[in-house]
Amino acid sequence: MNVSVLANTLIGSEIIKIGNEVNDMKRKGAQIANLTIGDFDSSIFPIPAPLEDAIVQAYRDGHTNYPPADGILPLRETVVEILKDRYELDYKINEILIAGGSRPLIYATYLALIDPGDTVIYPAPSWNNNHYCHLSSAKGIAVETTVENNFMPTAAQLKPHLKGATLLALCSPLNPTGTMFTQQQLEEICDIVIEENKSRKADEKPLYIMYDQIYSLLTFDKEHVNPVSLRPELKDYVIYIDGISKCLAATGVRVGWAFGPENVIGKMKSLLGHIGAWAPKAEQVAVASYFKNKTLVDEFLSSFKAQVQASLDELHHGFQALKNEGFNVDSVIPMGAIYLTLKIDYIGKTTPAGDVLKNSADVNFYLIKEAQTALVPFSAFGNDENMPWFRASIGGCSLQDIAAMLPRIKAALGKLK
C-alpha cells in the first residue's frame, strides 16, 4: 500500500529501538542494567505521594471531561506563579499553554514557526531535533559540540549558521549529556541572536529560540540560566518548554507547559487543539494544587535530587576509577538531569569471539551481552556512529544496580584486544 513520503522516510527513535531490544532480552530471562530510556522505575523513583493522592481524588471528583485547549485556568495561574517564584520571569495567563508532556509542545513550536525549507539550528548531540526537522520539512543544521565545552554549543560555533535561520533549538540541562550552560555561554548566544534579529527586515521572520528547560529543577551544584532573564529584550523571540515529567519523576503523568509570546503560543494552542494533545484534566487539577504548596515541592525536590545525584556520582566515580586503571574511558561531571556522559573508546577492538567492534552501536551491544549493561550511543542524538561517547540514564537503576554493573563493565572491556 502506498503511503506518504513523510511516512516512508520517517526514522524511528534509536533510543526506543535499543530499549525495546533490551526489554525483549529481559523478558527472555537476561539480567540487564538498562540505562537507555530517559524514564524512571517507579519502584525506585516514585512520584510524590501527595501528587498521587491528588490525582486519584481529582478523578473521584469527576474531572474526567475535556480540559480547555490551553489548559485549565488554575494550572495556568500556578505556572505563572512558578515562573515568578523560581525563575523571576513575568508571563501572563494567555502566554501559557498546557499539553500532554513536552513532546507535543516541541512539535507545536516547530509547526507554528517552520515552513518547509526553513532552517533550524541545533547542537549535536541533542534530543530528537533531527526528527522534528524531518516532521516539519525543515532544513536542519546540526552543530557538533565538544567535550571541552561540556557538549554545550558556543556562540562562536552557532554564529556562522544564523543568517536566515528561523529557529535555534537549545536545551539546558541538556539531554543527553546532563551538562548545562554557564551564564557567560548563554549570554553570548543571546547576544548573537539579538544581533541577527536587528539585521532582519520587517517582512522577514525573526530568529526564534526554543529553550527546553524540562530538567531545570533537577540541577545540582550549578545555577540554571535562561535567555529572557539574561536578556529581557528577547522575550518576544523565546518559546520555553517545561513541565513535571522529569522534576517529579512523573513521565507517565503527562503534564507539560510552554510559555512565550502570545501570538506564537496562540497558534500552538490552535495546532494542538486539532491534534487533541491535552494533558488529562484530573492530572492538571492535581498538579495545580500540588505546586501551590512550595514547601511540599521543595522537600520532594531536595530528597529526589540527592537520590539522583548519588546514582550519577556512583557511575561517574566508577568510570574515573577505570580511567585511572588505564582503561580507555572517561566521564563528564554530572551537573543536572538524570544523565551521565560516558566515553568508551573501544571502536576497532576485537572481541574474544573474533568480532571487530566497527562503531559505537557494536560497542554498546557488546556491553549488553558481556556486561549486562545497556547505554545509548551519541549516534542516536545526531552524532557520527564513530563517536565513542554514550548517554547513561540512571532513572531505571538503583544505586546498588549501578555499583554491581561497574565490575562487569571492567571485566568486559578487559577482554577486548
C-alpha positions in Angstrom: 0.0 0.0 0.0 1.3 3.5 -0.9 1.9 5.9 2.0 3.1 9.4 2.2 6.7 10.4 1.6 6.9 11.6 5.2 5.8 8.1 6.5 8.1 6.3 4.1 11.1 8.4 5.1 10.4 8.5 8.8 13.2 7.2 11.0 12.2 5.6 14.3 13.7 6.6 17.7 17.1 4.8 18.1 16.7 5.1 21.9 13.3 3.3 21.9 14.7 0.7 19.5 17.6 -0.1 21.8 15.3 0.0 24.8 12.9 -2.4 23.2 15.6 -4.8 22.3 16.9 -4.8 25.9 13.4 -5.3 27.2 12.9 -8.2 24.9 16.1 -9.8 26.2 15.0 -9.2 29.8 11.6 -10.9 29.0 13.7 -13.9 27.9 15.5 -14.0 31.2 18.5 -11.8 30.7 19.5 -9.7 33.7 20.5 -6.3 32.2 21.0 -2.9 33.8 19.0 -0.7 31.4 20.5 2.8 31.2 18.8 3.6 27.9 15.4 5.3 28.2 15.2 8.7 30.0 12.5 7.3 32.3 12.1 6.3 35.9 11.4 2.9 37.5 8.6 3.9 39.9 9.7 1.3 42.4 13.0 3.3 42.7 11.8 6.8 41.9 8.1 7.1 42.8 6.2 10.3 42.1 5.4 12.5 45.2 2.7 10.7 47.3 0.7 13.9 47.8 0.6 14.3 44.0 -0.6 10.7 43.5 -3.3 11.3 46.1 -4.4 14.5 44.4 -4.7 12.8 41.0 -6.8 10.0 42.5 -9.0 12.5 44.3 -9.4 14.6 41.1 -10.8 11.5 39.3 -13.1 10.8 42.2 -14.3 14.4 42.0 -15.4 13.8 38.4 -12.6 15.6 36.5 -12.9 13.2 33.6 -14.1 15.5 30.8 -12.2 17.6 28.2 -10.0 20.3 29.6 -9.8 23.7 27.9 -7.5 23.6 24.8 -4.8 25.7 26.5 -5.1 24.0 30.0 -7.3 24.6 33.0 -7.1 28.2 34.4 -5.9 27.1 37.9 -2.9 25.3 36.4 -2.0 28.2 34.1 -2.3 30.5 37.1 0.0 28.2 39.1 2.5 28.1 36.2 2.6 31.9 36.2 3.4 31.8 39.9 6.1 29.1 39.4 7.8 31.3 36.7 7.8 34.3 39.0 9.0 32.5 42.1 11.6 30.1 40.7 12.8 31.9 37.6 11.9 35.6 38.1 10.1 35.5 34.8 6.9 37.5 34.3 4.4 35.9 31.9 0.6 36.3 31.7 -2.1 33.6 31.6 -2.6 33.9 27.8 1.2 33.3 27.3 1.0 29.8 28.9 0.0 26.6 27.1 -0.6 23.2 28.8 -0.2 19.9 27.0 0.3 16.2 27.4 4.0 16.5 28.3 6.7 18.4 26.5 6.8 16.4 23.2 3.6 17.9 21.8 4.7 21.4 22.8 8.1 20.9 21.0 6.3 19.7 17.9 3.8 22.5 18.1 6.7 25.0 18.3 8.1 23.6 15.1 4.8 23.6 13.3 3.9 27.1 14.4 7.2 28.6 13.3 8.6 26.5 10.5 7.7 26.5 6.8 9.1 23.7 4.5 12.7 24.5 3.8 13.2 26.9 6.8 16.5 26.4 8.7 16.6 25.0 12.2 19.9 25.1 14.1 20.5 22.7 17.0 23.5 21.1 18.7 24.7 17.6 18.3 24.2 15.7 20.5 20.7 16.8 21.3 17.4 15.0 21.7 15.1 14.5 18.7 15.7 17.8 16.9 16.7 15.9 13.8 13.3 14.0 13.9 11.3 17.2 14.4 13.1 18.8 11.5 12.0 15.9 9.3 8.4 16.1 10.5 8.2 19.8 9.8 10.2 19.6 6.5 12.8 21.9 7.9 16.5 22.2 6.9 18.3 21.0 10.0 21.8 22.2 10.7 23.5 20.1 13.4 26.3 21.9 15.1 28.7 19.4 16.6 29.8 20.3 20.1 32.9 19.1 22.0 33.7 17.8 25.5 35.9 20.8 26.1 32.6 22.9 26.4 30.7 20.0 28.1 29.0 19.4 24.8 27.1 22.7 25.1 27.1 24.8 21.9 29.0 28.1 21.9 28.2 31.4 20.2 31.3 31.0 18.0 30.0 27.7 16.8 26.5 28.9 16.1 27.1 32.3 14.6 28.1 31.2 11.1 24.7 29.4 10.7 22.3 32.1 12.0 21.8 34.1 8.8 18.3 33.4 7.6 17.6 30.7 10.1 14.1 30.6 11.8 14.7 28.6 14.9 17.6 27.9 17.3 16.8 24.8 19.4 18.6 24.8 22.8 18.3 22.7 25.9 19.8 23.1 29.4 20.4 20.9 31.3 21.0 19.0 28.1 19.6 15.7 27.1 21.7 13.5 26.5 24.7 14.9 28.4 23.4 16.2 31.8 25.5 19.3 31.3 24.4 22.9 31.4 25.1 26.4 30.0 27.1 28.8 32.1 25.8 32.3 32.3 28.5 33.6 30.1 27.9 30.9 27.4 24.2 31.7 27.2 24.7 35.4 27.3 27.0 35.2 24.3 24.4 33.1 22.4 21.6 35.6 23.3 23.7 38.5 22.1 24.3 37.0 18.6 20.6 36.2 18.3 19.8 39.8 19.2 22.3 41.0 16.7 20.9 38.7 14.0 17.3 39.9 14.6 18.4 43.5 14.3 19.7 42.8 10.9 16.4 41.5 9.5 13.8 43.4 7.6 10.3 43.9 8.7 8.9 41.3 6.2 11.4 38.6 7.4 10.7 36.1 10.1 12.8 36.7 13.2 15.2 34.1 14.6 13.4 32.4 17.5 14.9 30.4 20.3 13.2 27.2 21.6 14.5 26.8 25.1 13.9 23.3 26.6 14.3 23.6 30.3 12.4 20.4 31.3 15.3 19.5 33.6 15.7 22.9 35.2 14.6 21.9 38.7 16.9 18.9 38.6 20.2 20.7 38.9 23.0 20.0 41.4 25.8 22.5 42.1 25.3 24.7 39.0 22.7 27.5 38.7 20.2 27.2 35.9 20.2 30.1 33.5 17.6 31.1 30.8 17.6 33.6 27.9 14.9 36.1 28.9 16.2 36.5 32.4 19.7 37.3 30.9 18.4 39.4 28.0 14.8 40.7 28.6 14.7 42.1 25.0 14.5 38.5 23.8 11.1 37.9 25.3 9.2 38.2 22.0 11.5 35.5 20.5 11.8 32.7 23.0 9.5 29.8 23.4 10.1 27.8 26.6 9.4 24.1 27.1 8.9 22.8 30.7 6.7 20.5 32.8 6.7 17.9 35.6 7.8 14.8 33.8 11.4 14.9 34.9 11.5 17.0 38.1 8.7 14.9 39.8 9.7 11.5 38.2 6.3 11.8 36.6 7.0 10.8 33.0 3.7 9.0 32.6 1.5 11.7 34.2 1.9 13.8 31.0 1.6 17.4 32.1 3.9 19.9 30.4 3.8 23.6 29.6 5.1 26.0 27.1 5.3 29.8 27.6 6.3 32.6 25.3 5.0 35.4 23.1 1.2 35.4 23.0 0.9 35.3 19.2 3.1 32.1 18.9 1.5 30.4 21.9 -1.9 31.1 20.4 -1.0 29.4 17.2 0.5 26.4 19.1 -2.8 26.2 21.0 -4.8 26.0 17.8 -2.5 23.3 16.4 -2.7 21.2 19.5 -6.4 21.7 19.6 -6.7 19.9 16.3 -4.4 17.1 17.5 -6.0 16.8 20.9 -2.7 16.5 22.8 -4.2 17.7 26.1 -2.9 16.8 29.5 -5.7 14.8 31.3 -7.9 17.1 33.3 -7.5 15.3 36.6 -3.8 15.4 36.3 -4.0 19.2 35.6 -6.1 19.7 38.7 -3.7 17.7 40.8 -0.6 19.5 39.5 -2.2 22.9 40.1 -2.9 22.2 43.7 0.4 20.3 44.4 2.7 23.1 43.1 0.8 25.7 45.2 2.5 24.1 48.3 6.0 25.3 47.7 7.4 23.7 50.9 6.0 20.3 49.9 7.5 20.6 46.4 10.9 21.7 47.7 11.0 18.9 50.2 10.4 16.4 47.5 12.9 18.0 45.1 15.6 18.1 47.8 15.3 14.3 48.5 14.8 13.4 44.9 17.8 15.3 43.6 20.0 13.8 46.3 19.0 10.3 45.2 19.6 11.1 41.5 22.9 12.7 42.2 24.1 9.8 44.3 23.4 7.4 41.4 25.1 9.7 38.9 28.1 10.2 41.2 28.5 6.4 41.7 28.6 5.8 38.0 30.9 8.8 37.4 33.4 7.8 40.1 33.3 4.2 38.9 34.3 5.3 35.4 37.0 7.7 36.7 38.4 4.7 38.6 38.5 2.7 35.4 40.2 5.5 33.7 42.9 5.7 36.4 43.5 2.0 35.9 44.3 2.5 32.3 41.0 1.8 30.6 40.1 4.0 27.6 37.1 5.5 29.3 36.1 8.9 30.7 33.0 10.7 32.0 31.8 14.3 32.4 30.9 15.5 35.9 27.1 15.4 36.2 25.5 18.9 36.5 21.8 18.2 36.2 19.1 15.9 34.7 19.4 12.1 35.0 22.2 11.5 32.6 25.9 10.9 32.7 28.1 11.4 29.6 30.5 8.4 29.2 33.4 7.9 26.8 34.1 4.2 26.0 36.8 4.4 23.3 36.9 0.8 22.1 35.8 1.1 18.5 38.1 -1.0 16.3 38.8 -3.5 19.1 38.3 -7.3 18.7 36.0 -9.4 21.0 37.0 -12.7 22.4 34.8 -14.3 19.6 36.9 -12.5 17.0 34.4 -9.8 16.0 35.6 -6.3 15.3 33.6 -3.5 17.0 33.1 -1.3 14.0 31.1 1.5 15.6 29.5 2.8 18.8 26.5 0.6 18.3 28.8 -2.5 18.2 30.4 -1.4 21.4 27.0 -0.9 23.0 25.7 -4.3 22.1 29.0 -5.9 23.2 28.4 -4.4 26.6 24.8 -5.5 26.7 26.0 -9.1 26.0 29.2 -9.2 28.1 28.5 -6.7 30.9 24.7 -6.8 31.0 24.7 -3.0 30.7 22.8 -1.1 28.1 23.6 2.5 27.1 22.7 4.8 24.2 25.4 5.9 21.7 25.6 9.6 20.8 24.9 8.5 17.3 21.2 8.3 18.4 21.4 12.1 19.1 22.7 13.3 15.8 26.4 12.4 16.0 28.5 10.2 13.9 28.5 6.4 14.6 32.3 6.5 15.1 32.0 8.9 18.1 32.9 7.0 21.3 30.5 8.8 23.6 27.4 7.4 25.2 24.5 8.5 27.4 23.7 6.7 30.6 20.3 7.3 32.1 20.1 6.3 35.8 16.3 6.5 36.2 15.7 2.8 35.7 18.5 1.6 38.0 19.0 1.6 41.7 22.3 2.7 43.4 23.0 -0.9 44.1 22.4 -1.9 40.4 25.0 0.7 39.3 27.6 -0.4 41.8 27.1 -4.0 40.7 27.4 -3.2 37.0 30.8 -1.5 37.2 32.9 -4.7 37.8 31.0 -6.3 34.9 32.0 -3.4 32.6 35.6 -3.6 33.7 35.7 -7.3 33.0 34.0 -6.9 29.6 36.4 -4.2 28.5 39.4 -6.2 29.8 38.6 -9.0 27.3 38.9 -6.7 24.2 42.1 -6.9 22.1 
